[in-house]
Amino acid sequence: AQSVTQLDSQVPVFEEAPVELRCNYSSSVSVYLFWYVQYPNQGLQLLLKYLSGSTLVESINGFEAEFNKSQTSFHLRKPSVHISDTAEYFCAVSDLWGYQKVTFGTGTKLQVIP
Amino acid sequence: DVKVTQSSRYLVKRTGEKVFLECVQDMDHENMFWYRQDPGLGLRLIYFSYDVKMKEKGDIPEGYSVSREKKERFSLILESASTNQTSMYLCASSLFSEAEGNEQFFGPGTRLTVL
């Protein structure tokens, strides 16, 4: 069975400061890893994903995440946050072989303070 | 772009009523999912379907059933609604490929209140 742990339920950060949202997973097989974002009153949308290859993946709005196999982590980072980044962020994992099912973490609410 | 639509954004029902939540996707995706989202608990999988008329239980199927008669439509049914089923319900679809993985596309959600 696979699982995802997001250690922080809420992260307040000042505008233009850096941020890291932590995610650890457990799985007995190789995995796909995802970060989804949910803006207020909206559904989830994909932010970035790791399938294979380079362990550092980037989104179009400046977020990046690094797959660390030895530490089973996939932390999300941004060097300078904007007010519009205020949202809830979900880390998710999927086994390569159980490809239909995705397991989500409990979410981290990022609050950007002006 | 993939579009996943859900029949209602907000729904209020009474205890014991039968409730239908409808989800439609327009990208010919094989896989469809129903989740419920509760504060502090994240998304929990209720049921999923990988083909027409096929369904699999997720992590919390009790009190729910599903129907998939057509590829584009996946319905969640609460046979007898209870107050502990008050929640946000999210539908998603996906198409697995080695190049894209199994990225899920979500609908806007239905906030169900059971009185």
Interface residues (C-beta under 8 A of the other chain):
Chain A: Q6 S9 Y32 F34 Y36 Q42 G43 L44 Q45 L46 K49 L51 F90 S94 Y99 Q100 K101 V102 T103 F104 G105 T106 G107
Chain B: V4 N31 F33 Y35 G40 L41 G42 L43 R44 L45 F48 Y50 E56 G58 L90 A92 S94 F96 E98 A99 E100 G101 N102 E103 Q104 F105 F106 G107 P108 G109
